[in-house]
């Protein structure tokens, strides 16, 4: 006899249409006001792939952490409006210390950033003077200032391959991304014990069942996911490379194993293709909510109204001590230089 828990799990495996919160009823007016404020302020709006659709549609650039950092490094705008999470806005400020950087919600944080306090990192570094610290961009400005080079999921393999061979590598703070990079490069590293709460909710059972039900679908997985999920992937890549993979693949159906906000851009850039969200589960292998698609609670804190307000008041504003700005800029510039090599 099949238990009710098993039946619930079986039902939860079925992919659901991507849940999209309805935009506010005053979205057209808010959007018009935002665009006018952008003109008046000589501002640029940068948005991460996980932002709500109405923010993505207003942004000057939508992309992953690497693309957003590259845009922030080259913008001529006087004001940078960063629709993402706090560490991303900090990165923009580090690259533009004399410009105004604002973000819609000051409390939009990151579980990875929280997992790596700078004092604890400093204590670990002191145990091995030969450490070469590679920090995933999902960390605080203070942690960046303690690092030798920054990486993103899109360039982590290249950054590790470029690391000095005589050094002992310390990779912080995402242990899943770090483990995947070790698999790709064969380079041993000491891994910080941190993870993205939104990505570790994906489980092998749900992805495997979707693969069985949709054998023609390609499974595309973010490297912040657990190895049990990565092992089922047809492609493991950053959000930007996910979009490129889906656009260029002859396949018409894809199981997307990352935050569901990216589906909006995929549907715009890959017309005629179908995207299935892998359900997410808690530690007891049960659905986490009624939607069952993955959403980062921090990314979704940004709204059109908050975007308008932050531009209207130029707050919340990102400011950092000059010493942190100067020290954190070095490993970011090193990343950008390595990423630009042919």
C-alpha positions, 0 to 999 in steps of 0.5 A: 500500500502506498503511503500518503507521504509517498503519494504527496512526493510522487505528485510533487515530482510533476513540474508545474508552470513557473509561478509568476507573481502578478505585477502590481496593478499600477505597474505601467505608471510605476514603470513610466516613473522609473524610466523618467527618473532614470533619464533625470538621474543619468542612471543605469539599471542593472538586474540579475537574472533572478529578478521579477519579470517587470524589473528585468523588462525595465533594466538596461542590462540583465545578466549573471554576476560576471556580466553585471560586474563587467557592466558596472566596471564600464558604465558611464552613468552617474547613478547605478541602480542595482536590482539584485542582492547586497553583495552585488551592489557592493561590487558595483560600488567597489568598481565605482567608488565615486558614483552613487550606488543604490539598491531597492531593498537594503535587506536583500542578502545572501545565505552564502555571504552570511556563511562566511564572516570575515573574522572567521575567514581571517582566522582560517587564513592564518593557519596556512600562510601559503593559502591563495584565497579564491572567493566566489563573488557571493560574499561581502566586501570585507571577504573580498578584501581578504581574497587574492582573486574573485570568481563567479560560477561563469569563470570559476574554472578559468580562475582556478586554472590561472592560480599559482601552481605552488599555492594551496588554494582556499575556495570560499564560500560555496562548497558545492561550486568549489567541489564542481570546480575541483572535478573540472580542474583536478586542482585540490582546494580547501573548501569553505562550508557554505551553500546557497539555500535555494540551490541545495533544495533540489534533490536527485529524486525529483530531477531523476523522475523528470528525466524519466518522464521527459526523456527528450528534455535536457537537464541544465543545472547550476553548479551551486547544486548538490553533486547528486543533482549535478550528476544528472545534468546534460549541462552544468553552467552559470545562469548566463551560460544556461541561456546560451546553452538553451538558445543554441541547443537543438532540443525543444524542452529543458529542465532548469535547475536553478532559481525560477526567475531565469525562466522569464528571460529564457522564454523571451530569448528562446521562443518555441522552447519549453522550460520545466522547473525542477521541484524543490524539497526540504531536508525531509524530501517533502515539498517546501511550498505550494508552488514547489519551484525554487525562488530566492527570497532575497532576490524577490525582495525587490519590487517595482515600487521599491525600485521607484522609491530608491531612485526617487530618494537615492536610498538605500545607498551602498557606501563602504570604507575607503580602505575596504573599497581599495583592497577589495577592488584588486581581486575583482580587477584580477578576475576581470583581467583573467576573464578577458584573456583569449 
